[in-house]
Amino acid sequence: MHVNTQERPETAIPVGDGVRLKFAGDSGFHSEIKRRVVAYFQQTGLSPRDSPRMYRKTAVLLVWFVASYACLVFAATTWWQGALFSVSLALATAGVGFGIQHDANHGAYSSRGAVNRLWGMTLDMLGASSYLWRFKHNLSHHTYTNVAGADDDIDIGPLGRLSPAQPHRSLHRLQQFYLWPLYGLLLHKWHFVYDFRNVARARIAQHPFPRPRGWSLVELIGGKVLFFGWALVVPVLFHPWWVVVPYYAGIAFVIGVVLSVVFQLAHCVEEADFPEPSYGTRRLPEGWAVHQVQTTVDFARTNRFLTWYLGGLNFQIEHHLFPRICHVHYPRIADIVQAVSADFGVRYTIHKGLFSALSSHWRWLRRMGRPPVTRPPTPPPKTAEIATRRRTPPGPVGYMTRM
């Protein structure tokens, strides 16, 4: 097992005007967490990836998905059977997203890249491009977590305000009520708009990326064809289209709500930080590892079923620090991360249950919906101070940590 501890001079993605954001230097916090986690795997003899538990879980989720689909399309004869199998299919689909593709597209499923690529394509099977997702989620979100304008996951457009740095509109006053059903449009956006738009402009948020070519382009197009084939074409062969389309829309809506809410509970809550880079230097106030812990919140850590179903995404702090470790290890790693955080005085936040996390997200939406308090502008630092800061050795790139 190898941990890449090389520190890079600056982040890998230009932001806004082309200037790259930088993190403060590591105070030793990141190094100590990695040292203790490596020691854990050495002492237990476990592998960070290639876990038999993960293989069994993959089989269960795929059987659930296929059985739900088969029952809905080929066996359901009444409306209540259709509704029952639709909910089952929606939850199974979200489970595949949480428990298979997420690890695979992070390189956490297997130590072999081809295996990760194969299972990562389960996202393409569900109608979203794994190629684009790796840029949007792995690089944009995992590097610049909760940084407005750099983290695309907290940008939901003019209808919602999730960060204090985002502009406020009068309609946001009620966003704690109307955003929940709008979360259900996530999958529709992915299926019909998001992937095509981003490929056309070769940019996600403020981050340019190379348009897919060769096999990556085949994956993107083939994934869309496969998805619309099983989601719409095959059902239309057995049922009227005016029945199929509402069922598709309803299933996609449920999946969108489940996926969106789970990811929001880790970052868009009262206890999470939303740091902004300092004026002129484009430097964030903390080192990358501290930044990840303080912009992220765990929830319902003792709920074993929820942990299984969510693919460990209720252990988001551990996932952000070690995205290339399979999620089945997060409950044990969490104790290590929490202990090191206490040693270094880094705030580590946990919501005891799912309801407390949901309540915190609702309160955060309400707070962000209120007009911001106007503060006098902060004067820019002196030229000499900017020059001095630019000579300061920068911190590490977060997502580039590997195990």
C-alpha positions as CSV (number, residue, x, y, z in Angstrom):
1,M,0.0,0.0,0.0
2,H,1.4,3.4,-0.9
3,V,0.3,6.9,0.1
4,N,1.3,9.7,-2.2
5,T,2.4,12.5,0.1
6,Q,3.9,14.7,-2.6
7,E,2.7,18.3,-2.2
8,R,2.0,20.2,-5.4
9,P,2.6,23.9,-5.7
10,E,-1.0,24.9,-6.3
11,T,-4.4,23.5,-7.2
12,A,-4.9,21.9,-10.6
13,I,-8.0,23.8,-11.8
14,P,-8.0,27.5,-12.8
15,V,-10.8,29.4,-11.2
16,G,-12.6,32.4,-12.7
17,D,-10.0,34.7,-14.2
18,G,-7.5,31.9,-14.6
19,V,-5.8,32.4,-11.3
20,R,-5.6,29.2,-9.3
21,L,-6.8,28.9,-5.8
22,K,-4.2,27.8,-3.3
23,F,-4.5,26.3,0.2
24,A,-2.5,27.2,3.3
25,G,0.3,24.9,4.2
26,D,-0.3,21.7,6.1
27,S,0.2,22.1,9.9
28,G,0.9,18.4,10.3
29,F,-2.7,17.5,10.5
30,H,-3.0,15.9,7.1
31,S,0.3,14.0,7.5
32,E,-0.7,12.6,10.9
33,I,-4.1,11.4,9.6
34,K,-2.5,9.6,6.7
35,R,0.1,8.1,9.0
36,R,-2.5,6.7,11.3
37,V,-4.7,5.4,8.6
38,V,-1.8,3.7,6.9
39,A,-0.9,2.1,10.2
40,Y,-4.5,0.9,10.6
41,F,-4.4,-1.0,7.3
42,Q,-0.9,-2.4,8.1
43,Q,-2.0,-3.7,11.5
44,T,-5.2,-5.2,10.3
45,G,-3.8,-6.6,7.0
46,L,-6.9,-5.3,5.2
47,S,-6.7,-3.8,1.7
48,P,-8.0,-0.3,1.1
49,R,-9.8,-1.6,-2.0
50,D,-10.8,-4.9,-3.5
51,S,-13.0,-5.8,-0.6
52,P,-15.1,-9.0,-0.7
53,R,-17.8,-7.1,1.2
54,M,-17.9,-4.6,-1.7
55,Y,-18.3,-7.5,-4.2
56,R,-21.2,-9.0,-2.3
57,K,-22.8,-5.6,-2.0
58,T,-22.5,-5.0,-5.7
59,A,-24.3,-8.3,-6.4
60,V,-27.1,-7.4,-4.0
61,L,-27.7,-3.9,-5.5
62,L,-27.6,-5.1,-9.1
63,V,-30.0,-8.0,-8.4
64,W,-32.3,-5.5,-6.6
65,F,-32.2,-3.2,-9.6
66,V,-32.8,-5.9,-12.3
67,A,-35.6,-7.5,-10.3
68,S,-37.4,-4.2,-9.7
69,Y,-37.1,-3.3,-13.4
70,A,-38.4,-6.7,-14.6
71,C,-41.3,-6.7,-12.2
72,L,-42.3,-3.1,-13.2
73,V,-42.1,-3.6,-17.0
74,F,-43.1,-7.3,-17.4
75,A,-45.1,-8.2,-14.3
76,A,-47.1,-5.2,-13.0
77,T,-50.7,-5.3,-14.0
78,T,-52.3,-2.8,-11.6
79,W,-51.5,0.8,-10.6
80,W,-50.5,-0.2,-7.1
81,Q,-48.1,-2.8,-8.3
82,G,-46.6,-0.2,-10.7
83,A,-46.3,2.2,-7.8
84,L,-44.6,-0.4,-5.6
85,F,-42.1,-1.5,-8.2
86,S,-41.4,2.0,-9.2
87,V,-40.4,3.0,-5.7
88,S,-38.3,-0.1,-5.5
89,L,-36.6,0.6,-8.8
90,A,-35.9,4.3,-7.8
91,L,-34.3,3.2,-4.5
92,A,-32.3,0.5,-6.2
93,T,-31.1,2.9,-8.8
94,A,-30.0,5.4,-6.1
95,G,-28.3,2.6,-4.2
96,V,-26.3,1.7,-7.3
97,G,-25.3,5.4,-7.5
98,F,-24.3,5.5,-3.9
99,G,-22.7,2.1,-3.5
100,I,-21.1,1.2,-6.8
101,Q,-20.4,4.0,-9.2
102,H,-19.3,6.4,-6.6
103,D,-16.5,4.3,-5.3
104,A,-15.6,3.1,-8.8
105,N,-15.3,6.6,-10.3
106,H,-13.1,7.6,-7.4
107,G,-10.8,4.7,-8.0
108,A,-11.8,3.2,-4.6
109,Y,-13.5,0.1,-5.8
110,S,-10.4,-1.8,-7.0
111,S,-6.7,-1.3,-7.3
112,R,-7.1,-2.1,-11.0
113,G,-8.0,0.9,-13.2
114,A,-9.9,-1.2,-15.7
115,V,-12.2,-2.6,-13.0
116,N,-12.9,0.9,-11.7
117,R,-13.6,2.1,-15.2
118,L,-16.0,-0.8,-15.8
119,W,-18.0,-0.3,-12.6
120,G,-17.9,3.4,-13.0
121,M,-19.9,3.0,-16.2
122,T,-22.9,2.0,-14.1
123,L,-23.4,5.7,-13.9
124,D,-23.6,5.9,-17.7
125,M,-26.1,3.0,-17.5
126,L,-28.2,5.3,-15.2
127,G,-28.2,8.1,-17.8
128,A,-25.4,10.4,-16.6
129,S,-21.8,10.6,-18.0
130,S,-19.2,9.1,-15.7
131,Y,-16.5,11.0,-17.8
132,L,-18.1,14.4,-16.9
133,W,-18.9,13.4,-13.4
134,R,-15.3,12.7,-12.6
135,F,-14.5,16.4,-13.5
136,K,-17.5,17.8,-11.8
137,H,-17.4,15.8,-8.6
138,N,-13.8,14.4,-8.1
139,L,-11.9,17.5,-9.1
140,S,-14.3,20.5,-8.7
141,H,-16.1,19.4,-5.6
142,H,-13.5,17.3,-3.8
143,T,-10.8,20.0,-4.2
144,Y,-12.8,23.2,-3.6
145,T,-15.5,21.9,-1.3
146,N,-18.0,24.7,-0.5
147,V,-16.0,27.4,-2.3
148,A,-18.6,29.4,-4.2
149,G,-17.8,29.7,-7.9
150,A,-15.3,26.7,-7.7
151,D,-17.4,23.9,-6.3
152,D,-20.1,23.2,-8.9
153,D,-22.0,21.0,-6.4
154,I,-23.2,24.0,-4.4
155,D,-24.3,25.9,-7.5
156,I,-28.0,25.1,-8.3
157,G,-28.6,28.2,-10.3
158,P,-30.7,31.3,-9.6
159,L,-33.5,29.3,-7.9
160,G,-31.4,28.5,-4.9
161,R,-28.8,30.1,-2.6
162,L,-26.6,27.6,-0.7
163,S,-23.6,29.7,0.1
164,P,-23.2,33.2,1.7
165,A,-21.0,34.2,-1.2
166,Q,-23.8,33.6,-3.8
167,P,-26.2,36.4,-4.8
168,H,-29.4,36.8,-2.9
169,R,-32.8,37.1,-4.7
170,S,-36.2,37.8,-3.2
171,L,-37.6,34.4,-4.1
172,H,-34.9,32.8,-1.9
173,R,-37.0,33.8,1.1
174,L,-39.1,30.6,0.6
175,Q,-36.4,28.3,-0.6
176,Q,-36.6,26.1,2.5
177,F,-40.0,25.1,1.2
178,Y,-39.8,24.9,-2.6
179,L,-36.2,23.6,-3.1
180,W,-37.1,20.1,-1.8
181,P,-39.3,19.2,-4.7
182,L,-36.9,20.9,-7.1
183,Y,-34.2,18.5,-6.0
184,G,-36.3,15.9,-7.8
185,L,-35.4,17.5,-11.2
186,L,-31.7,16.6,-10.8
187,L,-31.9,13.4,-12.9
188,H,-34.0,15.0,-15.6
189,K,-31.3,17.7,-15.9
190,W,-28.6,15.1,-16.1
191,H,-30.5,13.1,-18.7
192,F,-31.4,15.9,-21.1
193,V,-29.4,19.0,-20.3
194,Y,-26.4,19.0,-18.1
195,D,-24.1,16.5,-19.9
196,F,-24.8,17.9,-23.4
197,R,-24.4,21.5,-22.2
198,N,-21.1,20.9,-20.5
199,V,-19.7,19.0,-23.5
200,A,-20.7,21.9,-25.8
201,R,-19.0,24.5,-23.7
202,A,-16.1,22.3,-22.3
203,R,-16.5,23.9,-18.9
204,I,-18.0,22.9,-15.5
205,A,-18.5,26.0,-13.3
206,Q,-15.3,28.0,-13.9
207,H,-13.3,24.9,-14.7
208,P,-12.4,24.0,-18.3
209,F,-12.0,20.3,-19.1
210,P,-11.1,18.4,-22.3
211,R,-14.1,17.3,-24.4
212,P,-14.5,13.6,-24.5
213,R,-12.8,11.9,-27.4
214,G,-12.2,8.3,-28.5
215,W,-13.4,5.7,-26.1
216,S,-14.6,8.4,-23.6
217,L,-16.9,9.8,-26.3
218,V,-18.2,6.3,-27.1
219,E,-18.9,5.8,-23.4
220,L,-20.9,9.0,-23.2
221,I,-23.0,8.4,-26.3
222,G,-23.4,4.7,-25.7
223,G,-24.4,5.3,-22.1
224,K,-27.2,7.7,-23.2
225,V,-28.4,5.2,-25.8
226,L,-28.4,2.3,-23.3
227,F,-30.2,4.4,-20.7
228,F,-33.0,5.7,-22.9
229,G,-33.3,2.2,-24.4
230,W,-34.1,0.4,-21.1
231,A,-35.8,3.4,-19.5
232,L,-38.2,4.3,-22.4
233,V,-37.9,2.2,-25.5
234,V,-38.3,-1.2,-24.0
235,P,-41.2,-0.2,-21.8
236,V,-43.0,1.4,-24.7
237,L,-42.9,-2.0,-26.5
238,F,-45.1,-3.4,-23.7
239,H,-47.1,-0.4,-22.5
240,P,-48.6,2.8,-24.0
241,W,-46.2,5.7,-24.1
242,W,-48.6,7.9,-22.1
243,V,-48.2,5.4,-19.3
244,V,-44.4,4.9,-19.7
245,V,-43.5,8.6,-19.7
246,P,-45.2,9.5,-16.3
247,Y,-43.6,6.4,-14.7
248,Y,-40.2,7.4,-16.0
249,A,-40.7,11.0,-14.8
250,G,-41.9,9.8,-11.3
251,I,-39.0,7.3,-10.9
252,A,-36.4,9.9,-11.9
253,F,-38.0,12.4,-9.5
254,V,-37.7,10.1,-6.5
255,I,-34.1,9.3,-7.5
256,G,-33.3,13.0,-7.8
257,V,-34.7,13.8,-4.4
258,V,-32.8,11.0,-2.7
259,L,-29.5,11.7,-4.3
260,S,-29.7,15.5,-3.9
261,V,-30.7,15.4,-0.2
262,V,-28.1,12.9,0.8
263,F,-25.3,15.0,-0.7
264,Q,-26.7,18.3,0.7
265,L,-26.7,16.9,4.2
266,A,-22.9,16.7,4.2
267,H,-22.1,20.2,3.2
268,C,-25.1,22.6,3.0
269,V,-25.9,22.6,6.7
270,E,-25.4,25.1,9.5
271,E,-22.3,23.5,10.9
272,A,-20.3,23.5,7.7
273,D,-17.9,26.3,6.7
274,F,-18.1,28.1,3.4
275,P,-14.6,29.7,3.2
276,E,-13.7,32.4,0.7
277,P,-10.2,33.0,-0.7
278,S,-8.4,36.1,0.6
279,Y,-8.5,39.2,-1.5
280,G,-5.7,39.4,-4.1
281,T,-3.9,36.2,-3.1
282,R,-6.6,33.7,-4.0
283,R,-5.4,31.7,-1.0
284,L,-7.9,29.8,1.2
285,P,-7.5,30.2,4.9
286,E,-6.8,26.6,5.8
287,G,-4.7,23.7,4.6
288,W,-6.6,21.3,2.3
289,A,-7.3,18.6,5.0
290,V,-8.5,21.0,7.6
291,H,-10.6,22.7,4.9
292,Q,-12.3,19.3,4.1
293,V,-13.1,18.5,7.7
294,Q,-14.6,21.9,8.4
295,T,-16.7,22.1,5.3
296,T,-18.1,18.6,5.7
297,V,-20.4,17.0,8.3
298,D,-21.0,13.3,9.1
299,F,-24.4,12.1,10.1
300,A,-26.1,8.9,11.4
301,R,-22.8,7.1,11.9
302,T,-24.3,4.4,14.1
303,N,-27.1,3.5,11.7
304,R,-25.7,0.4,10.0
305,F,-28.5,0.0,7.4
306,L,-28.2,3.7,6.3
307,T,-24.4,3.3,6.1
308,W,-24.8,0.3,3.9
309,Y,-27.4,1.8,1.6
310,L,-25.7,5.2,1.3
311,G,-22.3,3.7,0.4
312,G,-20.8,5.3,3.5
313,L,-21.8,8.8,2.3
314,N,-22.9,9.6,5.8
315,F,-19.2,9.4,6.6
316,Q,-18.4,12.3,4.2
317,I,-15.5,13.7,6.2
318,E,-13.7,10.4,5.8
319,H,-14.6,10.2,2.2
320,H,-13.3,13.6,1.4
321,L,-10.0,12.9,3.2
322,F,-9.6,9.4,1.6
323,P,-11.7,9.3,-1.6
324,R,-9.6,6.3,-2.9
325,I,-10.4,4.1,0.1
326,C,-13.4,1.8,-0.3
327,H,-16.4,3.1,1.8
328,V,-16.7,-0.2,3.7
329,H,-13.7,1.0,5.8
330,Y,-15.1,4.4,6.7
331,P,-16.7,3.5,10.1
332,R,-13.3,2.3,11.4
333,I,-11.4,5.2,9.8
334,A,-13.8,7.7,11.3
335,D,-12.5,7.0,14.9
336,I,-9.0,7.8,13.7
337,V,-10.0,11.0,11.9
338,Q,-12.0,12.2,14.9
339,A,-9.1,11.5,17.3
340,V,-6.5,13.4,15.2
341,S,-9.0,16.3,14.7
342,A,-9.3,16.5,18.5
343,D,-5.5,16.4,18.9
344,F,-5.0,19.3,16.4
345,G,-8.0,21.3,17.6
346,V,-9.8,20.9,14.2
347,R,-13.6,21.1,14.4
348,Y,-15.1,17.7,13.6
349,T,-18.9,17.7,13.4
350,I,-21.4,14.8,13.5
351,H,-25.2,14.9,13.4
352,K,-26.3,12.0,15.5
353,G,-29.2,11.0,13.3
354,L,-30.7,11.5,9.9
355,F,-33.5,13.8,11.2
356,S,-31.1,16.2,12.9
357,A,-29.1,16.5,9.6
358,L,-32.3,17.2,7.6
359,S,-33.3,19.8,10.2
360,S,-30.0,21.5,9.9
361,H,-30.2,21.6,6.1
362,W,-33.7,23.2,6.3
363,R,-32.4,25.8,8.8
364,W,-29.5,26.6,6.5
365,L,-31.8,27.0,3.5
366,R,-33.9,29.4,5.6
367,R,-30.8,31.4,6.7
368,M,-29.5,31.7,3.2
369,G,-33.0,32.8,2.0
370,R,-32.8,35.9,4.2
371,P,-31.2,39.1,2.8
372,P,-27.5,39.2,3.8
373,V,-26.4,41.8,6.3
374,T,-24.5,44.5,4.4
375,R,-21.0,44.9,5.7
376,P,-18.4,47.6,4.7
377,P,-16.0,46.3,2.0
378,T,-12.7,44.9,3.3
379,P,-9.8,47.0,2.1
380,P,-7.4,45.2,-0.2
381,P,-4.0,44.3,1.4
382,K,-1.0,46.4,0.6
383,T,1.0,45.5,-2.5
384,A,4.0,44.5,-0.4
385,E,1.9,42.2,1.6
386,I,0.5,40.5,-1.5
387,A,4.1,40.0,-2.8
388,T,5.1,38.4,0.5
389,R,2.2,36.0,0.5
390,R,2.9,34.9,-3.0
391,R,6.3,33.7,-1.9
392,T,4.8,31.6,0.9
393,P,5.1,27.9,0.0
394,P,1.6,26.7,-0.9
395,G,-0.3,23.8,0.5
396,P,-1.2,20.4,-1.0
397,V,-3.8,19.5,-3.5
398,G,-6.5,17.6,-1.7
399,Y,-7.9,15.2,-4.2
400,M,-4.5,14.0,-5.3
401,T,-4.0,12.1,-2.0
402,R,-3.9,8.4,-2.9
403,M,-3.9,5.2,-0.9
